[in-house]
């Protein structure tokens, strides 16, 4: 992969710059345990995921969307017999998530510091605007970024708009993230470059069963490995 023409490096945020999905998994496990009297945990997980995916178009991504989906799932799974106290507990779990600390991935800040000298750095992430702004502020990483883009979706057209705003060509744009679906495929479709750094947990909606064989694509094991592919 030839990255010699790259001018802008964009990073996904959740599970690329800081840990995120582990918090969702923790709360989902608690939610499924709360509904064990109605369905086995694996069945609750399956029903919740279906509702989450259906609700993305209405609520977008993030914790608030997750809370609403958990409430809807509880109502459906219980056939509308769920107690108010359980709904209150779901809301409390969501608020608990919103108050979680931001735990940066290892080596992130050192990498951003070295890249900032040679490239414009961008955050390109999905999620709830307030929550992503909160995490960025808590992380202390905002200083390193030329531009922050919090997107409702990450498709080809969304990246086209971002690249146009940055006033560069796709061949000068590199996207780094943990999702093949959201961070890599749309970008290489446009003629940009995509680096996939898998996180140990992947939300079901982001999973794809696809092998990518493309000169503009690379999978790495950690963020620090990108150094060897760039001019630093």
N, C-alpha and C positions, 0 to 999 in steps of 0.2 A: 504494500500500500504506500503510494507516494504522497506524502503530505507537505511537499516543499512549497506549494502555493497557498497553503492555508493562512488566512488572516484572522478569522474568528473561530474560537472554540466555544461551543455551547455545552452546558452540562444540564442533565436532568438533576432534580433536587432530591426527592425521596428515594432512598436506598442507593443513591449515587454519591451525594455529598454527606448525607446523614441517614441514620437508621430510621425506618418508618414502618415497614410492613410487619415487623415483629410486634409492634404495639397493637396493630389491627388483629393479628392472630391471637394475641393474649386476650383481648376483649371478646373476640368471636368465641373463644373457648368458654369464657365465663357465660356468654349469652346462651350457647348451646347447652351448657349444664343447667341453666335456669329452665329450659324447656324440655328436659329429659322425660318429664311425666307425660308428654304428648307424643314425642318421637325420639328415636335414638339420635345420638349426637351427629353421626354422619349424615343422617337424613335432614336434620335441621340445617347443617352446613350447606347441603345441596339446595334446599329451598331458599335459604338466605341469599346464596350466590345468584340464583335466578332472579330474585327480586332486585338485588343490587344492579345487575346488568340492565334489567328493564327500566330502572329508575335513573340511569345515567343521563338519558336524554332530557329528563325533567329537572334533576337536581345537580347534575354534574358529578364531580369527584370530590372526595375528601370526607372528613369526619362527620360533618352535619348530614351529608347524604347517607352515610353509613348508619347514623342514628335513626334517621327516618325509615330506612330499609329494615333495620332491626325491629322497630315498632310495628311496621306493616307485616313483617314475617311472624311476629308474635301473635298478632291478631288473626292472621290466616291459619297458622298452625294450631292455634287453640280453638279455632272455629268461633271466634269472637267471645270467648269466655275468659280471656286473660285478665288477671286482676290489675287494678290501677297501681298497686304497689310494685308490680313487675315493670310496668311502663315507666314508673318513676325511677326504678333501678336502672333501666336501659338509658334513660336520660342522664343519670348520674355517671354511668360508665362512659358516655360520650364526653361529658364535661371533664372526667378524669383524663381522657385521651388528650383533650385540648390543653391540659395543664402539664403534660409530660415534658421532661427536659429534652433538649435537642442534643443528641449524641452524634458527633461528627465521625465519619469513617476514618480509619487510621491513615495518616499521611496526607489528608485532603488539604489542609492549610499550607503545608510546605509546598505541595505541588502547585497550588494556585499562586503562591508567592513567586515561584520560579517562572510560571507561564505568563504572568501579568506583564513581565518585562518585554516580551516578544509578541504577544497576541492580545487582541481584544477578547475579553472573556464575557460570556453571557450565561444567564440562567434561563432555561426553557423548560418549564414544568407545568404539569396539569395540577388541578386541585382547587380548593376553596381559596379565594383571594385573601381574606383576613387571616386564615390559618397559615397559608404559605408565607405571607408577610411576617407573621409572628415567628415562624421557625427561622426565617432568614435573619431576622433581628436577633433572636436568641443565639443563633449559631455564631454570630460575629463575623460572618463571611461576606457581607454585602460590600464591604470596602473593595474587594477584588474584582467586582463585576461592572463592566461598562453599561450593561443593560439587563433588566429583569423582565422576563416575559412569562406571565402566568396565564396559561391557555386553557380554554374550555375543552379543547380536543387537540390532538397532535397528529393530524393527517397531512397529506401532501399540500393542500391549499393553505393550511395553517403555517407550515414551514415556508411556503412561498412568500407569504405576507411578511414573516419575520426576516427572511433573507433580503427582501426588497427594502424593508425598513432599515436594515443594516447597510444598504447600498453596496452590496458585494454580489458576486456571482455564486451559484451553488458550488462550483469547484473550489471556492475559497472558504467553504464552511465545513466545519467538523462538529458532529454531534456525538456526545459521550453519554451513555446511560445504561440502565439495567434491563430495559425492555426492548426486545427485538421489534415488537409490534409498534410501539410508540416512538422509540428513539432511533431506530436504525432504518427500517424498511421505507418509511416515507422520505427520508433524507437521501438515501442512495437512489431512489426512484427519480428524484429531482436532479441527480448528478453531483450531490454532495457526498461527504464521507461519514461513515457511521462506525463507531467503536462500541461494542457490546461488552459490558463488564457485569456478568451475572451476579445477582444477590442470592443468598442461600434460601430465601423464601420469595415466591412469586405469586401475586394475586391471580386467581383463576381467570379473570377477564383479560389479563395480559399474556397468558400462555398461548403459544402457537407451536404447532408441530411442523416446523419447516427448516430445511437445511439451506443456508445461504452460501452461494458460491459467486462472489462478486469482487472485482478488484478494488472497490471502494469500501470494502467491509473488513473488519478485523475483530476477533474476540480476544480479550485479554483477561487475565486472572485478577488483576488489581489495577487501581488507578495509577500507581507509580510506574507501571510498565509502559505507559504512554510516552514517557520521557525519551525512550530509545527510538521512537518513531518521529520525533519532532526536532526542530532546530532550536537548541537551547544553549 
